Amino acid sequence: MALRFVTASLLALGASGAPSCASCSFELASLVAEELNLKEGATVKALCEEDAGVGLKLLQTGTGRTHAISATSGTAPAAAAATTKAAAPDGGLVLAHIPYNFGHTIEKVAAYGTGNQAMATYGPVQAILNSPTASTESRWAVVKKTTRSFNDSILWGHMNPDLFALSKVTGCPLYYTPGKYWPTEVAEAYFGNKTIFGMLRDPYERLVAMFRGNIANYGGSYPEFVATCDVNGAVRKMMTDYLAGHTTHSFGCTFVPQSEYFDAPFGIEIAVDNRLFPDSANKLFAERGANNLFINTEDILHVTGCENSWTGDLDCETKALVKQVYVRDFKLLCEKFGYCLQSENTCIKGVPQMCPTNLTAKALTATHCV
């Protein structure tokens, strides 16, 4: 089933001027209903009412309870606060979207800029783009009508309607599939002669995020473990299922090793350190001259729930399974960033709610495996 983004009372930020779900959704629905042959506002209205008050949430159609993937409010630096200007040039870059590596955040900022209005627009647009009744043509119509300035907008990954086709190799949409599996003509059109970049994340920490996300068809849902925040049990199940061949390309290709996105042809050329996100991405954009492409704290979509679960809660048996599956990912972390100690426990300090609130105490009881 298709994934969809839902905007609902964006972070309850009405007091700070954020558009409400209803006003934003109906405005967008009226713009695009004719392309999708929908009753005006019906689809997005239903999504908003279903999840009112939750914030921006990534949902799997037809699932039960999930954890939110939220946008956290922050204060944008003055130099990067202007969001009404046309999109900055892409700096000769193009994103390879590795699932669960903040790709949605990067795509949102590239297409819509920063701040509450960008967030309010992106959610409903994603709901519409992911509609199973949408065609490539209607998706392009939506993108053209909603991006800041279509000729200047940067349409990476999930924001590019040409990448919604399913891969014959993975069964996932192309935007989640390693470039080496794309049809040549699509890959050449999307990647062109630009430099391919992608986020590279610690495998332990990435799996913890999937557990906390708890989304049925995007990383998987583990209610029996979520109930007690048993991250070790959940990650062990993830790895045993993968090694048994049950989940090779399942759940939106989230378990595909990150290293496969670096393989030729059309592999990642510049690895960006996910541990230092968003500063690492902003540094790359600045170095490449994409000076108006800047990710503020308030722009970041991130998981919530089981806030004190982290990599240090994984026992040595579970970590051994992770190392077995993602041996090439760990090698890349060492080669690209010098993170060569595979027993290291990490979290993303630059993103709210991605480290335990009691990190100092948690570190004292964390596992340290050889």
C-alpha positions in Angstrom: 0.0 0.0 0.0 1.1 3.5 -0.7 2.6 5.6 2.1 1.2 9.0 2.7 2.0 12.2 4.6 -0.6 13.8 6.7 -0.6 17.3 8.0 -2.8 17.8 11.1 -2.7 20.9 13.3 1.0 21.3 12.6 2.6 20.8 16.0 -0.2 22.7 17.6 1.6 25.8 16.4 -1.5 27.8 15.8 -0.4 30.3 18.4 2.8 31.0 16.6 1.1 31.5 13.2 1.4 28.1 11.6 -1.4 27.4 9.1 -4.0 25.0 10.5 -4.4 21.6 8.8 -7.9 22.4 7.6 -7.1 25.8 6.0 -3.9 24.5 4.3 -5.5 21.2 3.2 -8.6 22.7 1.6 -6.5 25.4 -0.2 -4.3 22.7 -1.7 -7.2 20.4 -2.4 -8.9 23.1 -4.4 -5.8 23.6 -6.5 -5.3 20.0 -7.4 -8.7 18.3 -7.3 -9.3 18.7 -11.0 -6.0 16.9 -11.9 -6.8 13.9 -9.6 -10.5 13.9 -10.4 -11.3 14.1 -6.6 -14.2 15.6 -4.8 -12.9 19.0 -3.7 -11.1 18.6 -0.3 -12.5 15.1 0.4 -9.4 13.1 0.5 -7.2 15.5 2.5 -10.1 16.4 4.8 -10.4 12.8 5.7 -6.7 12.5 6.4 -6.8 15.6 8.6 -9.8 14.5 10.6 -8.2 11.1 11.1 -5.1 12.5 12.6 -6.0 15.9 14.0 -3.6 17.2 16.5 -0.8 14.8 15.8 1.5 17.0 13.8 3.2 15.9 10.6 3.0 12.1 10.6 4.0 9.4 8.2 1.3 6.8 8.0 0.7 3.5 6.4 -2.7 3.3 4.9 -5.0 1.0 6.8 -2.7 0.5 9.8 -3.6 1.0 13.5 -1.6 2.9 16.0 1.7 4.4 14.9 4.3 6.7 16.4 4.5 10.1 14.9 7.3 11.3 12.7 7.2 14.9 13.8 8.6 18.2 12.9 10.2 20.0 15.8 9.9 23.7 16.2 13.1 25.7 16.4 14.5 29.1 15.8 16.0 29.6 12.4 19.2 31.6 12.0 18.5 35.1 10.7 20.6 34.5 7.6 18.6 31.5 6.6 15.1 32.6 7.7 13.8 34.1 4.5 11.5 31.5 2.9 9.7 33.6 0.3 12.6 33.7 -2.1 12.9 31.4 -5.1 14.7 28.1 -4.5 18.4 28.2 -4.5 20.4 26.4 -7.3 21.1 22.8 -6.4 24.8 23.3 -6.4 25.2 20.6 -9.1 24.0 18.0 -6.6 21.3 15.4 -6.8 20.0 13.3 -3.9 20.0 9.5 -3.7 17.3 8.9 -1.0 18.3 6.1 1.4 15.2 5.3 3.5 15.2 6.5 7.1 18.1 8.9 6.6 16.3 12.2 6.7 15.7 12.1 2.9 12.1 13.5 3.3 13.4 16.5 5.2 16.0 17.2 2.5 13.4 16.8 -0.3 10.9 19.1 1.5 13.4 21.9 2.0 14.7 21.6 -1.5 11.2 21.9 -3.0 9.4 24.2 -0.5 12.0 26.0 1.6 12.0 26.3 5.3 9.5 27.1 8.1 5.9 26.5 8.9 4.5 27.3 5.5 6.8 24.8 3.8 5.8 22.2 6.3 2.1 23.0 5.9 2.4 22.6 2.1 4.5 19.5 2.0 2.3 17.3 4.1 -0.9 17.5 2.0 1.1 17.4 -1.3 2.7 14.1 -0.2 -0.7 12.7 0.6 -1.9 13.6 -2.9 1.3 12.4 -4.7 1.0 9.0 -2.9 -2.6 8.6 -4.0 -3.0 5.2 -5.8 -5.2 6.9 -8.4 -2.6 9.6 -9.3 -0.9 9.4 -12.6 2.6 10.7 -13.5 0.9 13.6 -15.3 -1.4 14.6 -12.4 1.5 14.4 -10.0 3.5 16.8 -12.1 0.5 19.1 -12.2 0.4 19.1 -8.4 4.1 19.8 -8.1 4.0 22.6 -10.6 1.2 24.3 -8.8 2.5 24.0 -5.3 6.3 24.5 -5.4 7.6 27.9 -4.7 8.8 28.6 -8.3 8.7 25.5 -10.4 11.5 26.4 -12.8 13.8 27.0 -9.8 12.6 24.3 -7.4 14.8 21.4 -6.6 12.8 18.2 -7.1 14.7 15.4 -5.5 13.6 11.9 -4.7 10.0 11.6 -3.5 9.2 15.1 -4.9 10.0 13.9 -8.5 6.9 12.3 -10.1 9.0 10.3 -12.5 10.3 8.2 -9.6 7.0 6.8 -8.4 7.3 3.8 -10.8 7.9 0.5 -9.0 11.3 -1.2 -9.5 11.2 -4.5 -11.3 14.1 -5.6 -9.0 13.0 -4.4 -5.6 9.3 -3.8 -5.9 9.8 -0.5 -4.2 9.3 2.9 -5.8 12.4 4.1 -7.6 12.9 6.9 -5.1 13.6 4.3 -2.4 15.5 1.9 -4.7 19.3 1.9 -5.2 20.2 3.7 -8.5 21.9 0.6 -9.9 18.5 -1.0 -10.2 16.8 1.9 -12.0 15.9 1.8 -15.8 18.8 3.4 -17.5 16.8 6.1 -19.2 15.1 7.2 -15.9 18.5 7.2 -14.1 20.2 9.2 -16.8 17.3 11.8 -16.8 17.3 12.1 -12.9 21.0 11.9 -12.1 22.3 13.4 -15.3 25.8 14.8 -15.0 25.2 16.0 -11.4 27.1 14.8 -8.3 25.1 12.2 -6.4 25.0 12.7 -2.6 23.4 10.7 0.1 23.2 10.5 3.9 25.1 7.6 5.6 23.9 6.5 9.0 25.1 4.2 11.8 23.2 0.9 11.2 22.5 0.4 14.9 21.1 3.9 15.3 19.1 3.6 12.1 17.4 0.5 13.2 16.5 2.1 16.5 14.8 4.9 14.5 12.8 2.3 12.6 11.7 0.7 15.8 10.7 4.1 17.2 8.9 5.1 14.0 6.8 1.9 14.2 5.3 2.3 10.7 3.9 -0.9 9.2 5.1 -0.6 5.6 8.1 1.8 6.2 10.6 0.1 8.5 7.9 -2.2 10.1 5.6 -2.1 13.0 6.5 -4.0 16.2 3.6 -3.4 18.7 4.6 -6.3 20.9 8.0 -4.6 21.5 6.8 -1.0 21.4 4.5 -1.6 24.3 7.5 -2.0 26.6 10.0 0.0 24.5 12.0 -3.3 24.0 14.2 -2.0 21.3 16.6 -4.9 21.6 13.8 -7.5 21.0 12.5 -5.5 18.0 15.9 -5.1 16.3 16.8 -8.8 16.9 13.5 -9.7 15.2 14.3 -7.3 12.3 17.7 -9.0 11.7 16.6 -12.6 12.1 13.7 -12.0 9.6 16.1 -10.3 7.2 18.7 -13.2 7.4 15.9 -15.7 6.8 15.2 -13.9 3.6 11.8 -12.6 4.7 12.4 -8.8 4.4 15.1 -8.2 1.8 13.1 -5.5 0.0 10.1 -5.2 2.3 8.8 -2.2 4.2 9.8 0.4 1.6 13.3 -1.1 1.0 14.2 0.2 4.5 16.4 -2.9 5.2 18.4 -2.7 2.0 22.0 -2.1 3.1 23.0 1.5 2.6 26.1 0.4 0.8 23.9 -0.7 -2.1 23.1 2.9 -2.8 26.8 3.6 -3.3 27.2 0.8 -5.9 27.7 1.7 -9.6 26.1 2.6 -11.8 24.4 5.7 -10.4 25.9 5.3 -6.9 26.4 7.9 -4.3 29.6 9.9 -4.8 29.5 12.1 -1.7 28.6 10.6 1.6 27.1 13.0 4.2 27.5 12.2 7.8 24.0 11.5 9.3 25.4 11.6 12.8 26.0 15.3 12.4 22.7 16.1 10.6 21.6 18.8 9.8 25.0 20.6 10.0 26.7 18.1 7.7 24.1 18.6 5.0 24.1 22.4 5.4 27.9 22.3 5.1 27.8 20.5 1.8 25.1 22.8 0.4 27.2 25.9 1.4 30.4 24.4 -0.1 28.5 23.7 -3.4 27.1 27.2 -3.6 23.5 26.2 -2.8 23.4 29.0 -0.2 19.6 29.3 0.1 19.3 25.5 0.7 19.5 25.4 4.4 17.8 23.0 6.9 16.7 24.6 10.2 15.8 22.6 13.3 12.1 23.4 12.7 12.3 21.7 9.3 13.4 18.3 10.4 11.0 15.3 10.3 12.0 12.8 12.9 10.6 9.8 14.8 9.1 10.0 18.3 8.0 7.5 20.9 10.2 5.4 23.2 12.4 8.5 23.6 14.9 6.8 25.9 15.6 3.8 23.6 19.0 4.0 21.9 21.8 1.9 20.5 23.3 1.2 24.0 20.2 -0.9 24.7 21.1 -3.5 22.1 22.8 -6.5 23.6 25.9 -8.1 22.0 24.0 -10.9 20.3 21.7 -8.4 18.6 24.6 -6.2 17.6 26.4 -9.2 16.1 23.4 -9.8 13.9 23.4 -6.2 12.8 27.1 -6.3 11.9 26.5 -9.5 9.9 23.8 -7.9 7.8 25.4 -4.5 7.4 29.1 -5.3 7.2 29.6 -3.1 4.2 27.8 -0.2 5.8 30.2 -0.3 8.8 33.1 -0.4 6.4 31.8 2.7 4.6 31.4 4.6 8.0 35.1 3.8 8.7 36.3 4.8 5.2 34.2 8.0 4.8 34.1 9.4 8.3 36.7 7.5 10.4 34.0 5.8 12.5 35.8 2.5 12.8 34.8 1.4 16.3 31.8 -0.8 15.6 31.0 -1.1 19.3 30.4 2.6 19.6 27.0 3.7 20.8 25.7 6.8 19.0 22.7 9.1 18.7 22.1 12.3 16.7 22.6 15.2 19.0 21.7 17.8 16.4 18.1 16.5 16.0 15.7 16.9 18.9 14.4 13.7 20.6 17.0 11.5 18.9 19.1 11.0 22.0 17.8 9.8 25.4 16.9 12.5 27.8 19.0 10.8 30.4 21.9 10.1 28.1 24.6 10.4 30.8 22.9 7.8 32.9 22.1 5.6 29.9 25.7 5.6 28.8 26.8 4.1 32.2 24.6 1.0 31.5 25.2 0.7 27.7 26.5 -2.4 26.1 30.1 -2.3 24.7 30.7 -5.3 22.5 33.9 -6.5 21.0 
